Amino acid sequence: MYMTIEETADYLGMPVRQVQNYVLEGRIKGIHDGEQYLVNQSQFELYFKQLETVKRQIEDYLNEQIPPDRDIKDED
């Protein structure tokens, strides 16, 4: 599905001007139909999958319990 620059900015949660710059720089692939640039939504699927994986890894890391320190000597 193709989206306009404005729709892409809403989809990505970015400012419209930044998305326009990314398309013009080639960082986001887009096509020009003679009137406006259109961006294929499927190119962001891998990005969002990787983002979810990283979020899960960070959450797992933060929820991991700290193992007891073996160097602590009992004073009793």
mmCIF file as gemmi writes it, N, C-alpha and C atoms, coordinates in Angstrom:
data_model
loop_
_atom_site.group_PDB
_atom_site.id
_atom_site.type_symbol
_atom_site.label_atom_id
_atom_site.label_alt_id
_atom_site.label_comp_id
_atom_site.label_asym_id
_atom_site.label_entity_id
_atom_site.label_seq_id
_atom_site.pdbx_PDB_ins_code
_atom_site.Cartn_x
_atom_site.Cartn_y
_atom_site.Cartn_z
_atom_site.occupancy
_atom_site.B_iso_or_equiv
_atom_site.pdbx_formal_charge
_atom_site.auth_seq_id
_atom_site.auth_asym_id
_atom_site.pdbx_PDB_model_num
ATOM 1 N N . MET Axp A 1 ? 0.836 -1.162 0 1 0 ? 1 A 1
ATOM 2 C CA . MET Axp A 1 ? 0 0 0 1 0 ? 1 A 1
ATOM 3 C C . MET Axp A 1 ? 0.889 1.236 0 1 0 ? 1 A 1
ATOM 4 N N . TYR Axp A 2 ? 0.574 2.166 -0.837 1 0 ? 2 A 1
ATOM 5 C CA . TYR Axp A 2 ? 1.349 3.401 -0.929 1 0 ? 2 A 1
ATOM 6 C C . TYR Axp A 2 ? 0.708 4.49 -0.086 1 0 ? 2 A 1
ATOM 7 N N . MET Axp A 3 ? 1.565 5.29 0.553 1 0 ? 3 A 1
ATOM 8 C CA . MET Axp A 3 ? 1.101 6.378 1.413 1 0 ? 3 A 1
ATOM 9 C C . MET Axp A 3 ? 1.742 7.679 0.939 1 0 ? 3 A 1
ATOM 10 N N . THR Axp A 4 ? 1.076 8.778 1.214 1 0 ? 4 A 1
ATOM 11 C CA . THR Axp A 4 ? 1.654 10.087 0.93 1 0 ? 4 A 1
ATOM 12 C C . THR Axp A 4 ? 2.69 10.402 2.008 1 0 ? 4 A 1
ATOM 13 N N . ILE Axp A 5 ? 3.407 11.495 1.81 1 0 ? 5 A 1
ATOM 14 C CA . ILE Axp A 5 ? 4.412 11.919 2.79 1 0 ? 5 A 1
ATOM 15 C C . ILE Axp A 5 ? 3.736 12.192 4.137 1 0 ? 5 A 1
ATOM 16 N N . GLU Axp A 6 ? 2.591 12.846 4.108 1 0 ? 6 A 1
ATOM 17 C CA . GLU Axp A 6 ? 1.882 13.179 5.355 1 0 ? 6 A 1
ATOM 18 C C . GLU Axp A 6 ? 1.426 11.914 6.08 1 0 ? 6 A 1
ATOM 19 N N . GLU Axp A 7 ? 0.888 10.953 5.339 1 0 ? 7 A 1
ATOM 20 C CA . GLU Axp A 7 ? 0.445 9.69 5.943 1 0 ? 7 A 1
ATOM 21 C C . GLU Axp A 7 ? 1.634 8.917 6.505 1 0 ? 7 A 1
ATOM 22 N N . THR Axp A 8 ? 2.752 8.952 5.8 1 0 ? 8 A 1
ATOM 23 C CA . THR Axp A 8 ? 3.959 8.274 6.264 1 0 ? 8 A 1
ATOM 24 C C . THR Axp A 8 ? 4.461 8.906 7.563 1 0 ? 8 A 1
ATOM 25 N N . ALA Axp A 9 ? 4.423 10.223 7.632 1 0 ? 9 A 1
ATOM 26 C CA . ALA Axp A 9 ? 4.856 10.917 8.848 1 0 ? 9 A 1
ATOM 27 C C . ALA Axp A 9 ? 3.977 10.52 10.028 1 0 ? 9 A 1
ATOM 28 N N . ASP Axp A 10 ? 2.662 10.439 9.81 1 0 ? 10 A 1
ATOM 29 C CA . ASP Axp A 10 ? 1.764 9.999 10.881 1 0 ? 10 A 1
ATOM 30 C C . ASP Axp A 10 ? 2.05 8.554 11.274 1 0 ? 10 A 1
ATOM 31 N N . TYR Axp A 11 ? 2.283 7.707 10.29 1 0 ? 11 A 1
ATOM 32 C CA . TYR Axp A 11 ? 2.541 6.282 10.524 1 0 ? 11 A 1
ATOM 33 C C . TYR Axp A 11 ? 3.819 6.078 11.343 1 0 ? 11 A 1
ATOM 34 N N . LEU Axp A 12 ? 4.847 6.883 11.03 1 0 ? 12 A 1
ATOM 35 C CA . LEU Axp A 12 ? 6.135 6.742 11.708 1 0 ? 12 A 1
ATOM 36 C C . LEU Axp A 12 ? 6.236 7.608 12.965 1 0 ? 12 A 1
ATOM 37 N N . GLY Axp A 13 ? 5.317 8.535 13.139 1 0 ? 13 A 1
ATOM 38 C CA . GLY Axp A 13 ? 5.387 9.438 14.284 1 0 ? 13 A 1
ATOM 39 C C . GLY Axp A 13 ? 6.509 10.441 14.151 1 0 ? 13 A 1
ATOM 40 N N . MET Axp A 14 ? 6.75 10.91 12.932 1 0 ? 14 A 1
ATOM 41 C CA . MET Axp A 14 ? 7.822 11.856 12.655 1 0 ? 14 A 1
ATOM 42 C C . MET Axp A 14 ? 7.233 13.125 12.057 1 0 ? 14 A 1
ATOM 43 N N . PRO Axp A 15 ? 7.96 14.233 12.128 1 0 ? 15 A 1
ATOM 44 C CA . PRO Axp A 15 ? 7.497 15.45 11.461 1 0 ? 15 A 1
ATOM 45 C C . PRO Axp A 15 ? 7.486 15.273 9.937 1 0 ? 15 A 1
ATOM 46 N N . VAL Axp A 16 ? 6.551 15.934 9.277 1 0 ? 16 A 1
ATOM 47 C CA . VAL Axp A 16 ? 6.404 15.83 7.822 1 0 ? 16 A 1
ATOM 48 C C . VAL Axp A 16 ? 7.677 16.28 7.125 1 0 ? 16 A 1
ATOM 49 N N . ARG Axp A 17 ? 8.258 17.361 7.581 1 0 ? 17 A 1
ATOM 50 C CA . ARG Axp A 17 ? 9.475 17.897 6.944 1 0 ? 17 A 1
ATOM 51 C C . ARG Axp A 17 ? 10.621 16.898 7.006 1 0 ? 17 A 1
ATOM 52 N N . GLN Axp A 18 ? 10.742 16.182 8.111 1 0 ? 18 A 1
ATOM 53 C CA . GLN Axp A 18 ? 11.811 15.191 8.252 1 0 ? 18 A 1
ATOM 54 C C . GLN Axp A 18 ? 11.606 14.032 7.274 1 0 ? 18 A 1
ATOM 55 N N . VAL Axp A 19 ? 10.361 13.596 7.114 1 0 ? 19 A 1
ATOM 56 C CA . VAL Axp A 19 ? 10.074 12.519 6.161 1 0 ? 19 A 1
ATOM 57 C C . VAL Axp A 19 ? 10.365 12.994 4.741 1 0 ? 19 A 1
ATOM 58 N N . GLN Axp A 20 ? 10.006 14.231 4.427 1 0 ? 20 A 1
ATOM 59 C CA . GLN Axp A 20 ? 10.309 14.785 3.103 1 0 ? 20 A 1
ATOM 60 C C . GLN Axp A 20 ? 11.814 14.776 2.855 1 0 ? 20 A 1
ATOM 61 N N . ASN Axp A 21 ? 12.578 15.194 3.837 1 0 ? 21 A 1
ATOM 62 C CA . ASN Axp A 21 ? 14.036 15.199 3.688 1 0 ? 21 A 1
ATOM 63 C C . ASN Axp A 21 ? 14.57 13.787 3.495 1 0 ? 21 A 1
ATOM 64 N N . TYR Axp A 22 ? 14.057 12.825 4.255 1 0 ? 22 A 1
ATOM 65 C CA . TYR Axp A 22 ? 14.519 11.44 4.128 1 0 ? 22 A 1
ATOM 66 C C . TYR Axp A 22 ? 14.207 10.878 2.748 1 0 ? 22 A 1
ATOM 67 N N . VAL Axp A 23 ? 13.059 11.22 2.195 1 0 ? 23 A 1
ATOM 68 C CA . VAL Axp A 23 ? 12.706 10.738 0.858 1 0 ? 23 A 1
ATOM 69 C C . VAL Axp A 23 ? 13.629 11.365 -0.178 1 0 ? 23 A 1
ATOM 70 N N . LEU Axp A 24 ? 13.864 12.657 -0.064 1 0 ? 24 A 1
ATOM 71 C CA . LEU Axp A 24 ? 14.738 13.338 -1.02 1 0 ? 24 A 1
ATOM 72 C C . LEU Axp A 24 ? 16.183 12.861 -0.919 1 0 ? 24 A 1
ATOM 73 N N . GLU Axp A 25 ? 16.625 12.501 0.292 1 0 ? 25 A 1
ATOM 74 C CA . GLU Axp A 25 ? 17.986 11.987 0.487 1 0 ? 25 A 1
ATOM 75 C C . GLU Axp A 25 ? 18.112 10.528 0.087 1 0 ? 25 A 1
ATOM 76 N N . GLY Axp A 26 ? 16.979 9.834 -0.043 1 0 ? 26 A 1
ATOM 77 C CA . GLY Axp A 26 ? 17.014 8.417 -0.387 1 0 ? 26 A 1
ATOM 78 C C . GLY Axp A 26 ? 17.035 7.505 0.816 1 0 ? 26 A 1
ATOM 79 N N . ARG Axp A 27 ? 16.926 8.046 2.019 1 0 ? 27 A 1
ATOM 80 C CA . ARG Axp A 27 ? 16.915 7.212 3.223 1 0 ? 27 A 1
ATOM 81 C C . ARG Axp A 27 ? 15.602 6.466 3.355 1 0 ? 27 A 1
ATOM 82 N N . ILE Axp A 28 ? 14.534 7.052 2.83 1 0 ? 28 A 1
ATOM 83 C CA . ILE Axp A 28 ? 13.24 6.376 2.695 1 0 ? 28 A 1
ATOM 84 C C . ILE Axp A 28 ? 12.961 6.3 1.204 1 0 ? 28 A 1
ATOM 85 N N . LYS Axp A 29 ? 12.675 5.109 0.717 1 0 ? 29 A 1
ATOM 86 C CA . LYS Axp A 29 ? 12.423 4.939 -0.711 1 0 ? 29 A 1
ATOM 87 C C . LYS Axp A 29 ? 11.02 5.417 -1.044 1 0 ? 29 A 1
ATOM 88 N N . GLY Axp A 30 ? 10.935 6.23 -2.076 1 0 ? 30 A 1
ATOM 89 C CA . GLY Axp A 30 ? 9.647 6.741 -2.512 1 0 ? 30 A 1
ATOM 90 C C . GLY Axp A 30 ? 9.629 6.889 -4.016 1 0 ? 30 A 1
ATOM 91 N N . ILE Axp A 31 ? 8.437 6.985 -4.565 1 0 ? 31 A 1
ATOM 92 C CA . ILE Axp A 31 ? 8.286 7.201 -6.002 1 0 ? 31 A 1
ATOM 93 C C . ILE Axp A 31 ? 7.521 8.5 -6.206 1 0 ? 31 A 1
ATOM 94 N N . HIS Axp A 32 ? 7.806 9.149 -7.308 1 0 ? 32 A 1
ATOM 95 C CA . HIS Axp A 32 ? 7.135 10.403 -7.634 1 0 ? 32 A 1
ATOM 96 C C . HIS Axp A 32 ? 6.16 10.11 -8.765 1 0 ? 32 A 1
ATOM 97 N N . ASP Axp A 33 ? 4.879 10.379 -8.531 1 0 ? 33 A 1
ATOM 98 C CA . ASP Axp A 33 ? 3.859 10.077 -9.533 1 0 ? 33 A 1
ATOM 99 C C . ASP Axp A 33 ? 3.541 11.271 -10.427 1 0 ? 33 A 1
ATOM 100 N N . GLY Axp A 34 ? 4.366 12.281 -10.396 1 0 ? 34 A 1
ATOM 101 C CA . GLY Axp A 34 ? 4.143 13.47 -11.199 1 0 ? 34 A 1
ATOM 102 C C . GLY Axp A 34 ? 3.6 14.618 -10.377 1 0 ? 34 A 1
ATOM 103 N N . GLU Axp A 35 ? 2.917 14.311 -9.291 1 0 ? 35 A 1
ATOM 104 C CA . GLU Axp A 35 ? 2.357 15.343 -8.424 1 0 ? 35 A 1
ATOM 105 C C . GLU Axp A 35 ? 2.95 15.31 -7.025 1 0 ? 35 A 1
ATOM 106 N N . GLN Axp A 36 ? 3.152 14.107 -6.508 1 0 ? 36 A 1
ATOM 107 C CA . GLN Axp A 36 ? 3.617 13.968 -5.135 1 0 ? 36 A 1
ATOM 108 C C . GLN Axp A 36 ? 4.447 12.701 -5.004 1 0 ? 36 A 1
ATOM 109 N N . TYR Axp A 37 ? 5.165 12.621 -3.891 1 0 ? 37 A 1
ATOM 110 C CA . TYR Axp A 37 ? 5.928 11.416 -3.585 1 0 ? 37 A 1
ATOM 111 C C . TYR Axp A 37 ? 5.022 10.431 -2.849 1 0 ? 37 A 1
ATOM 112 N N . LEU Axp A 38 ? 5.171 9.16 -3.192 1 0 ? 38 A 1
ATOM 113 C CA . LEU Axp A 38 ? 4.443 8.096 -2.521 1 0 ? 38 A 1
ATOM 114 C C . LEU Axp A 38 ? 5.448 7.112 -1.948 1 0 ? 38 A 1
ATOM 115 N N . VAL Axp A 39 ? 5.14 6.6 -0.772 1 0 ? 39 A 1
ATOM 116 C CA . VAL Axp A 39 ? 6.04 5.698 -0.054 1 0 ? 39 A 1
ATOM 117 C C . VAL Axp A 39 ? 5.318 4.382 0.174 1 0 ? 39 A 1
ATOM 118 N N . ASN Axp A 40 ? 6.021 3.277 -0.106 1 0 ? 40 A 1
ATOM 119 C CA . ASN Axp A 40 ? 5.444 1.948 0.109 1 0 ? 40 A 1
ATOM 120 C C . ASN Axp A 40 ? 5.542 1.599 1.592 1 0 ? 40 A 1
ATOM 121 N N . GLN Axp A 41 ? 4.423 1.268 2.185 1 0 ? 41 A 1
ATOM 122 C CA . GLN Axp A 41 ? 4.363 1 3.628 1 0 ? 41 A 1
ATOM 123 C C . GLN Axp A 41 ? 5.126 -0.267 4.01 1 0 ? 41 A 1
ATOM 124 N N . SER Axp A 42 ? 5.22 -1.228 3.119 1 0 ? 42 A 1
ATOM 125 C CA . SER Axp A 42 ? 5.839 -2.511 3.467 1 0 ? 42 A 1
ATOM 126 C C . SER Axp A 42 ? 7.333 -2.4 3.755 1 0 ? 42 A 1
ATOM 127 N N . GLN Axp A 43 ? 7.977 -1.311 3.342 1 0 ? 43 A 1
ATOM 128 C CA . GLN Axp A 43 ? 9.416 -1.182 3.608 1 0 ? 43 A 1
ATOM 129 C C . GLN Axp A 43 ? 9.714 -0.954 5.089 1 0 ? 43 A 1
ATOM 130 N N . PHE Axp A 44 ? 8.684 -0.66 5.881 1 0 ? 44 A 1
ATOM 131 C CA . PHE Axp A 44 ? 8.888 -0.41 7.302 1 0 ? 44 A 1
ATOM 132 C C . PHE Axp A 44 ? 8.588 -1.639 8.16 1 0 ? 44 A 1
ATOM 133 N N . GLU Axp A 45 ? 8.129 -2.727 7.572 1 0 ? 45 A 1
ATOM 134 C CA . GLU Axp A 45 ? 7.771 -3.916 8.343 1 0 ? 45 A 1
ATOM 135 C C . GLU Axp A 45 ? 8.965 -4.471 9.111 1 0 ? 45 A 1
ATOM 136 N N . LEU Axp A 46 ? 10.096 -4.602 8.448 1 0 ? 46 A 1
ATOM 137 C CA . LEU Axp A 46 ? 11.293 -5.131 9.106 1 0 ? 46 A 1
ATOM 138 C C . LEU Axp A 46 ? 11.736 -4.207 10.232 1 0 ? 46 A 1
ATOM 139 N N . TYR Axp A 47 ? 11.666 -2.912 10.014 1 0 ? 47 A 1
ATOM 140 C CA . TYR Axp A 47 ? 12.045 -1.935 11.04 1 0 ? 47 A 1
ATOM 141 C C . TYR Axp A 47 ? 11.202 -2.136 12.294 1 0 ? 47 A 1
ATOM 142 N N . PHE Axp A 48 ? 9.876 -2.267 12.126 1 0 ? 48 A 1
ATOM 143 C CA . PHE Axp A 48 ? 9.009 -2.413 13.285 1 0 ? 48 A 1
ATOM 144 C C . PHE Axp A 48 ? 9.2 -3.772 13.962 1 0 ? 48 A 1
ATOM 145 N N . LYS Axp A 49 ? 9.501 -4.82 13.197 1 0 ? 49 A 1
ATOM 146 C CA . LYS Axp A 49 ? 9.791 -6.124 13.799 1 0 ? 49 A 1
ATOM 147 C C . LYS Axp A 49 ? 11.056 -6.046 14.644 1 0 ? 49 A 1
ATOM 148 N N . GLN Axp A 50 ? 12.095 -5.404 14.11 1 0 ? 50 A 1
ATOM 149 C CA . GLN Axp A 50 ? 13.35 -5.265 14.847 1 0 ? 50 A 1
ATOM 150 C C . GLN Axp A 50 ? 13.158 -4.396 16.085 1 0 ? 50 A 1
ATOM 151 N N . LEU Axp A 51 ? 12.354 -3.363 15.968 1 0 ? 51 A 1
ATOM 152 C CA . LEU Axp A 51 ? 12.075 -2.49 17.097 1 0 ? 51 A 1
ATOM 153 C C . LEU Axp A 51 ? 11.378 -3.249 18.216 1 0 ? 51 A 1
ATOM 154 N N . GLU Axp A 52 ? 10.41 -4.095 17.875 1 0 ? 52 A 1
ATOM 155 C CA . GLU Axp A 52 ? 9.717 -4.895 18.879 1 0 ? 52 A 1
ATOM 156 C C . GLU Axp A 52 ? 10.674 -5.886 19.536 1 0 ? 52 A 1
ATOM 157 N N . THR Axp A 53 ? 11.57 -6.484 18.748 1 0 ? 53 A 1
ATOM 158 C CA . THR Axp A 53 ? 12.549 -7.424 19.297 1 0 ? 53 A 1
ATOM 159 C C . THR Axp A 53 ? 13.463 -6.724 20.297 1 0 ? 53 A 1
ATOM 160 N N . VAL Axp A 54 ? 13.939 -5.555 19.957 1 0 ? 54 A 1
ATOM 161 C CA . VAL Axp A 54 ? 14.824 -4.809 20.849 1 0 ? 54 A 1
ATOM 162 C C . VAL Axp A 54 ? 14.083 -4.401 22.12 1 0 ? 54 A 1
ATOM 163 N N . LYS Axp A 55 ? 12.837 -3.963 21.984 1 0 ? 55 A 1
ATOM 164 C CA . LYS Axp A 55 ? 12.05 -3.593 23.16 1 0 ? 55 A 1
ATOM 165 C C . LYS Axp A 55 ? 11.883 -4.785 24.093 1 0 ? 55 A 1
ATOM 166 N N . ARG Axp A 56 ? 11.614 -5.967 23.52 1 0 ? 56 A 1
ATOM 167 C CA . ARG Axp A 56 ? 11.46 -7.181 24.318 1 0 ? 56 A 1
ATOM 168 C C . ARG Axp A 56 ? 12.767 -7.537 25.017 1 0 ? 56 A 1
ATOM 169 N N . GLN Axp A 57 ? 13.892 -7.42 24.314 1 0 ? 57 A 1
ATOM 170 C CA . GLN Axp A 57 ? 15.187 -7.729 24.907 1 0 ? 57 A 1
ATOM 171 C C . GLN Axp A 57 ? 15.516 -6.788 26.061 1 0 ? 57 A 1
ATOM 172 N N . ILE Axp A 58 ? 15.231 -5.514 25.886 1 0 ? 58 A 1
ATOM 173 C CA . ILE Axp A 58 ? 15.478 -4.545 26.96 1 0 ? 58 A 1
ATOM 174 C C . ILE Axp A 58 ? 14.59 -4.848 28.155 1 0 ? 58 A 1
ATOM 175 N N . GLU Axp A 59 ? 13.335 -5.161 27.898 1 0 ? 59 A 1
ATOM 176 C CA . GLU Axp A 59 ? 12.411 -5.498 28.994 1 0 ? 59 A 1
ATOM 177 C C . GLU Axp A 59 ? 12.875 -6.744 29.737 1 0 ? 59 A 1
ATOM 178 N N . ASP Axp A 60 ? 13.313 -7.763 29.002 1 0 ? 60 A 1
ATOM 179 C CA . ASP Axp A 60 ? 13.824 -8.981 29.637 1 0 ? 60 A 1
ATOM 180 C C . ASP Axp A 60 ? 15.062 -8.674 30.482 1 0 ? 60 A 1
ATOM 181 N N . TYR Axp A 61 ? 15.939 -7.834 29.955 1 0 ? 61 A 1
ATOM 182 C CA . TYR Axp A 61 ? 17.161 -7.472 30.679 1 0 ? 61 A 1
ATOM 183 C C . TYR Axp A 61 ? 16.828 -6.733 31.975 1 0 ? 61 A 1
ATOM 184 N N . LEU Axp A 62 ? 15.888 -5.8 31.891 1 0 ? 62 A 1
ATOM 185 C CA . LEU Axp A 62 ? 15.531 -5.025 33.077 1 0 ? 62 A 1
ATOM 186 C C . LEU Axp A 62 ? 14.793 -5.859 34.117 1 0 ? 62 A 1
ATOM 187 N N . ASN Axp A 63 ? 14.099 -6.896 33.697 1 0 ? 63 A 1
ATOM 188 C CA . ASN Axp A 63 ? 13.354 -7.75 34.622 1 0 ? 63 A 1
ATOM 189 C C . ASN Axp A 63 ? 14.189 -8.903 35.164 1 0 ? 63 A 1
ATOM 190 N N . GLU Axp A 64 ? 15.395 -9.076 34.651 1 0 ? 64 A 1
ATOM 191 C CA . GLU Axp A 64 ? 16.26 -10.172 35.088 1 0 ? 64 A 1
ATOM 192 C C . GLU Axp A 64 ? 16.763 -9.887 36.495 1 0 ? 64 A 1
ATOM 193 N N . GLN Axp A 65 ? 16.698 -10.897 37.343 1 0 ? 65 A 1
ATOM 194 C CA . GLN Axp A 65 ? 17.142 -10.734 38.719 1 0 ? 65 A 1
ATOM 195 C C . GLN Axp A 65 ? 18.659 -10.746 38.783 1 0 ? 65 A 1
ATOM 196 N N . ILE Axp A 66 ? 19.182 -9.975 39.715 1 0 ? 66 A 1
ATOM 197 C CA . ILE Axp A 66 ? 20.623 -9.907 39.898 1 0 ? 66 A 1
ATOM 198 C C . ILE Axp A 66 ? 21.044 -11.117 40.731 1 0 ? 66 A 1
ATOM 199 N N . PRO Axp A 67 ? 22.002 -11.902 40.25 1 0 ? 67 A 1
ATOM 200 C CA . PRO Axp A 67 ? 22.438 -13.071 41.025 1 0 ? 67 A 1
ATOM 201 C C . PRO Axp A 67 ? 23.203 -12.631 42.266 1 0 ? 67 A 1
ATOM 202 N N . PRO Axp A 68 ? 23.176 -13.441 43.308 1 0 ? 68 A 1
ATOM 203 C CA . PRO Axp A 68 ? 23.912 -13.074 44.527 1 0 ? 68 A 1
ATOM 204 C C . PRO Axp A 68 ? 25.413 -13.044 44.243 1 0 ? 68 A 1
ATOM 205 N N . ASP Axp A 69 ? 26.096 -12.148 44.922 1 0 ? 69 A 1
ATOM 206 C CA . ASP Axp A 69 ? 27.527 -11.989 44.737 1 0 ? 69 A 1
ATOM 207 C C . ASP Axp A 69 ? 28.255 -13.089 45.497 1 0 ? 69 A 1
ATOM 208 N N . ARG Axp A 70 ? 29.1 -13.811 44.831 1 0 ? 70 A 1
ATOM 209 C CA . ARG Axp A 70 ? 29.833 -14.921 45.445 1 0 ? 70 A 1
ATOM 210 C C . ARG Axp A 70 ? 30.984 -14.443 46.318 1 0 ? 70 A 1
ATOM 211 N N . ASP Axp A 71 ? 31.383 -13.202 46.155 1 0 ? 71 A 1
ATOM 212 C CA . ASP Axp A 71 ? 32.531 -12.686 46.91 1 0 ? 71 A 1
ATOM 213 C C . ASP Axp A 71 ? 32.167 -12.189 48.295 1 0 ? 71 A 1
ATOM 214 N N . ILE Axp A 72 ? 30.891 -12.172 48.61 1 0 ? 72 A 1
ATOM 215 C CA . ILE Axp A 72 ? 30.477 -11.703 49.936 1 0 ? 72 A 1
ATOM 216 C C . ILE Axp A 72 ? 30.81 -12.787 50.958 1 0 ? 72 A 1
ATOM 217 N N . LYS Axp A 73 ? 31.541 -12.41 51.991 1 0 ? 73 A 1
ATOM 218 C CA . LYS Axp A 73 ? 31.927 -13.365 53.017 1 0 ? 73 A 1
ATOM 219 C C . LYS Axp A 73 ? 31.021 -13.191 54.209 1 0 ? 73 A 1
ATOM 220 N N . ASP Axp A 74 ? 30.594 -14.29 54.733 1 0 ? 74 A 1
ATOM 221 C CA . ASP Axp A 74 ? 29.704 -14.256 55.906 1 0 ? 74 A 1
ATOM 222 C C . ASP Axp A 74 ? 30.561 -13.932 57.128 1 0 ? 74 A 1
ATOM 223 N N . GLU Axp A 75 ? 30.203 -12.891 57.869 1 0 ? 75 A 1
ATOM 224 C CA . GLU Axp A 75 ? 30.965 -12.427 59.025 1 0 ? 75 A 1
ATOM 225 C C . GLU Axp A 75 ? 30.636 -13.216 60.289 1 0 ? 75 A 1
ATOM 226 N N . ASP Axp A 76 ? 29.621 -14.032 60.244 1 0 ? 76 A 1
ATOM 227 C CA . ASP Axp A 76 ? 29.219 -14.756 61.471 1 0 ? 76 A 1
ATOM 228 C C . ASP Axp A 76 ? 30.198 -15.803 61.826 1 0 ? 76 A 1
